[in-house]
Amino acid sequence: MTGSGRRFCTLAGLLIWLGSTAVAAAETVTLFAAASATDAVNEIAEAYAAKTGDAIRPVVAASSTLARQIDQGAPADLFLSANVRWMDHLDQKGQIVAESRLTLLSNRLALVAPGDSDLRVDLAPDIPLAEKLGDGRLAIGDPAHVPAGVYAQQALEALGLWQGLSGKLAQAANVRAALVLVERGEVAAGIVYETDAAISKHIRVVDLFPAAVTPEIHYPLAIVAGRDSPAVRRVYDFLTGEEAAAIFRKHGFTGTARER
């Protein structure tokens, strides 16, 4: 082989090595996030990849499902819960890095109906909501474990409406599943987060639940125990930074003081 040929092969080999090194250096961090944050965290993942070349892998489901999976050893690096109780559950079992825990976001509850529905309701104590639903049902997250369903039950109880609706509920596996039931017209109405209502073109907001009867809806974020690393810390810093905050705001979330 000539000298120029050897130099070409050496250069080609160097380029291949550099390329493989770059691929190896790219790191993926897994974020377990509440289903209600799906659109926001997907957009944040895209922004992070564009900025850093590394990846955030969002895994979205009901906060209760994700917390149980983390408790059973699922390889999550970060957890964004729609319910403080499920973060408390992991915290008490030593499953999160306690000093990393903070309150990242807030939300509100909305009563929604299919886009072509003529349902009109002003949410107030003791209104005949069950009667207004007619033969239809009310979609909510399963109040046994889905945060949005837990909040919905608490809000309805505060308004004196829960008992009258107990036979008219369509319980869903998570809040996005409840939203889909409304979008498809399979129910007369549903209770979802305000942020979920904002992303759907097939439903309309009937009314927002009064702040006085709605539990505080906060989204805590924490690093999962045993998963702390420089790559995870970079994603954590990005999630708690202004660029991610702007994306969360765009999707209807409100911020908090970002403290426990």
C-alpha positions as CSV (number, residue, x, y, z in Angstrom):
1,M,0.0,0.0,0.0
2,T,1.3,3.5,-0.8
3,G,2.0,6.1,1.8
4,S,-1.0,8.1,0.7
5,G,-3.2,5.0,0.9
6,R,-2.0,4.2,4.4
7,R,-2.7,7.8,5.4
8,F,-6.2,7.6,4.0
9,C,-6.9,4.4,5.9
10,T,-5.5,5.9,9.1
11,L,-7.7,9.0,8.6
12,A,-10.7,6.9,7.8
13,G,-10.1,4.8,10.9
14,L,-9.7,7.9,13.1
15,L,-13.0,9.3,11.8
16,I,-14.8,6.0,12.5
17,W,-13.3,6.0,16.0
18,L,-14.3,9.6,16.7
19,G,-17.8,8.8,15.4
20,S,-18.2,5.8,17.6
21,T,-16.8,7.8,20.6
22,A,-19.4,10.5,20.0
23,V,-22.2,7.9,19.9
24,A,-20.9,6.3,23.1
25,A,-20.7,9.6,24.8
26,A,-24.4,10.4,24.0
27,E,-26.3,9.6,27.2
28,T,-30.0,8.7,27.7
29,V,-31.8,9.6,31.0
30,T,-35.1,8.0,31.7
31,L,-37.8,10.3,33.1
32,F,-40.9,8.7,34.6
33,A,-43.6,11.4,34.3
34,A,-47.3,11.7,35.1
35,A,-49.5,11.1,32.0
36,S,-50.9,14.7,32.3
37,A,-47.4,16.0,31.5
38,T,-47.0,13.9,28.3
39,D,-47.0,16.7,25.7
40,A,-44.8,19.0,27.8
41,V,-42.1,16.4,28.6
42,N,-42.0,15.2,25.0
43,E,-41.3,18.8,23.8
44,I,-38.7,19.2,26.6
45,A,-37.0,16.0,25.5
46,E,-36.8,17.4,21.9
47,A,-35.4,20.7,23.2
48,Y,-32.8,18.9,25.3
49,A,-31.7,16.7,22.5
50,A,-31.3,19.6,20.2
51,K,-29.3,21.6,22.7
52,T,-27.0,18.9,24.1
53,G,-27.1,15.9,21.8
54,D,-28.1,13.7,24.7
55,A,-31.5,12.2,25.2
56,I,-34.4,12.2,27.7
57,R,-36.5,9.1,27.4
58,P,-40.0,10.0,28.8
59,V,-42.1,7.1,30.2
60,V,-45.6,8.3,30.9
61,A,-48.4,6.7,32.9
62,A,-50.5,7.3,36.0
63,S,-48.3,8.5,38.9
64,S,-49.4,5.6,41.0
65,T,-48.3,3.1,38.3
66,L,-44.9,4.7,37.9
67,A,-44.3,4.9,41.6
68,R,-45.1,1.2,42.0
69,Q,-42.7,0.4,39.2
70,I,-39.9,2.5,40.7
71,D,-40.6,0.7,44.0
72,Q,-40.1,-2.6,42.2
73,G,-36.8,-1.6,40.7
74,A,-37.8,-0.1,37.3
75,P,-34.8,1.8,35.8
76,A,-36.1,5.3,36.2
77,D,-33.6,8.1,36.7
78,L,-36.1,10.9,37.5
79,F,-39.7,10.9,38.7
80,L,-42.2,13.7,38.0
81,S,-45.4,12.9,39.9
82,A,-48.9,14.5,39.6
83,N,-49.5,13.8,43.2
84,V,-47.5,14.5,46.3
85,R,-48.7,11.3,48.0
86,W,-46.9,9.0,45.6
87,M,-43.7,10.9,45.9
88,D,-44.1,10.7,49.7
89,H,-44.6,7.0,49.3
90,L,-41.2,6.7,47.6
91,D,-39.5,9.2,49.9
92,Q,-40.5,7.2,53.0
93,K,-39.1,4.0,51.5
94,G,-35.8,5.7,50.6
95,Q,-36.4,5.4,46.9
96,I,-35.6,9.0,46.0
97,V,-32.7,11.4,46.6
98,A,-34.4,13.4,49.3
99,E,-32.4,16.6,48.7
100,S,-33.4,16.6,45.0
101,R,-37.1,16.7,45.7
102,L,-38.9,19.9,44.8
103,T,-42.3,21.1,43.7
104,L,-42.0,21.9,40.0
105,L,-45.5,22.6,38.7
106,S,-49.1,23.2,39.6
107,N,-52.4,22.5,37.8
108,R,-56.2,22.9,38.0
109,L,-59.2,20.7,37.5
110,A,-61.7,21.2,34.6
111,L,-65.1,19.8,33.8
112,V,-65.1,19.1,30.1
113,A,-67.6,17.8,27.6
114,P,-67.5,16.6,23.9
115,G,-67.1,19.4,21.5
116,D,-70.6,19.1,20.1
117,S,-72.2,18.8,23.6
118,D,-74.7,21.5,24.8
119,L,-73.9,20.7,28.5
120,R,-74.0,23.9,30.5
121,V,-72.9,23.8,34.2
122,D,-71.7,26.4,36.7
123,L,-69.9,24.4,39.3
124,A,-71.3,25.2,42.7
125,P,-72.4,23.3,45.8
126,D,-75.3,21.0,45.4
127,I,-76.0,21.6,41.7
128,P,-78.0,18.8,39.9
129,L,-74.9,17.6,38.0
130,A,-76.0,14.0,37.8
131,E,-79.3,15.1,36.3
132,K,-77.6,17.3,33.8
133,L,-75.6,14.3,32.5
134,G,-78.8,12.6,31.6
135,D,-78.2,9.0,30.6
136,G,-74.5,9.7,30.1
137,R,-71.6,9.0,32.4
138,L,-68.8,11.1,33.9
139,A,-65.2,10.1,33.0
140,I,-62.6,10.4,35.8
141,G,-59.3,8.8,36.6
142,D,-59.8,5.8,38.9
143,P,-60.0,7.6,42.4
144,A,-58.5,4.5,44.0
145,H,-55.1,5.4,42.7
146,V,-55.0,7.9,39.8
147,P,-54.2,11.4,41.1
148,A,-56.6,13.2,38.8
149,G,-59.3,10.9,40.1
150,V,-58.4,11.4,43.7
151,Y,-58.5,15.2,43.2
152,A,-61.8,14.9,41.3
153,Q,-63.4,12.9,44.1
154,Q,-62.2,15.4,46.7
155,A,-63.5,18.4,44.7
156,L,-66.9,16.7,44.1
157,E,-67.2,15.8,47.8
158,A,-66.5,19.4,48.7
159,L,-69.3,20.5,46.4
160,G,-71.7,17.9,47.8
161,L,-71.9,16.1,44.5
162,W,-70.0,12.9,44.9
163,Q,-72.8,10.7,46.3
164,G,-75.2,11.6,43.5
165,L,-72.6,10.7,40.9
166,S,-71.3,7.4,42.3
167,G,-73.4,5.3,39.9
168,K,-72.6,7.4,36.8
169,L,-68.8,7.2,36.8
170,A,-66.6,5.9,34.0
171,Q,-63.3,5.2,35.7
172,A,-60.2,5.4,33.6
173,A,-56.6,4.1,34.0
174,N,-55.2,7.6,33.9
175,V,-56.3,11.1,33.1
176,R,-55.4,11.0,29.4
177,A,-57.6,7.9,29.1
178,A,-60.5,9.8,30.7
179,L,-59.9,12.6,28.2
180,V,-60.1,10.2,25.3
181,L,-63.5,8.9,26.5
182,V,-64.7,12.5,26.3
183,E,-63.1,13.2,22.9
184,R,-64.9,10.1,21.5
185,G,-68.2,11.1,22.9
186,E,-68.4,7.9,24.9
187,V,-69.3,9.9,28.0
188,A,-71.4,13.0,28.7
189,A,-68.5,14.8,30.5
190,G,-65.2,14.2,32.2
191,I,-63.0,15.7,34.8
192,V,-59.4,16.3,33.7
193,Y,-56.6,18.7,34.4
194,E,-56.8,22.2,32.8
195,T,-53.7,21.4,30.9
196,D,-55.3,18.3,29.3
197,A,-58.3,20.3,28.3
198,A,-56.0,22.8,26.6
199,I,-54.4,20.3,24.3
200,S,-57.6,18.7,22.9
201,K,-59.4,20.1,19.9
202,H,-62.4,17.7,20.4
203,I,-63.7,18.8,23.7
204,R,-64.7,22.0,25.4
205,V,-64.3,23.3,28.9
206,V,-67.6,23.5,30.6
207,D,-66.2,25.1,33.8
208,L,-63.2,25.1,36.0
209,F,-63.5,23.9,39.5
210,P,-63.5,26.7,42.1
211,A,-60.1,27.1,43.8
212,A,-61.8,27.0,47.2
213,V,-62.9,23.4,46.8
214,T,-60.1,22.0,44.8
215,P,-57.1,20.4,46.5
216,E,-53.7,21.9,45.7
217,I,-52.4,20.1,42.7
218,H,-48.7,20.1,42.8
219,Y,-46.2,18.1,40.7
220,P,-43.0,17.1,42.7
221,L,-39.8,16.1,40.9
222,A,-37.0,14.0,42.3
223,I,-34.0,11.9,41.3
224,V,-34.5,8.2,41.9
225,A,-32.3,6.7,44.6
226,G,-29.2,4.9,43.2
227,R,-29.6,6.7,39.8
228,D,-27.8,10.0,40.6
229,S,-25.1,10.8,38.0
230,P,-23.7,13.8,36.1
231,A,-26.0,13.0,33.2
232,V,-29.1,12.8,35.4
233,R,-28.1,16.0,37.2
234,R,-27.9,17.8,33.8
235,V,-31.4,16.7,32.9
236,Y,-32.6,17.7,36.4
237,D,-31.1,21.2,36.0
238,F,-32.7,21.5,32.5
239,L,-36.1,20.4,33.9
240,T,-35.9,23.0,36.6
241,G,-34.5,25.7,34.4
242,E,-36.1,28.6,32.5
243,E,-36.2,26.9,29.1
244,A,-38.2,24.0,30.4
245,A,-40.4,26.3,32.5
246,A,-41.4,28.2,29.4
247,I,-42.4,24.9,27.7
248,F,-44.4,23.9,30.8
249,R,-46.1,27.3,30.8
250,K,-47.0,26.9,27.2
251,H,-48.8,23.7,28.0
252,G,-50.8,25.4,30.7
253,F,-48.9,24.5,33.8
254,T,-48.2,27.1,36.4
255,G,-45.0,27.3,38.5
256,T,-44.5,27.3,42.2
257,A,-41.7,28.4,44.5
258,R,-39.9,25.2,43.6
259,E,-39.4,24.1,47.1
260,R,-40.6,21.1,49.2
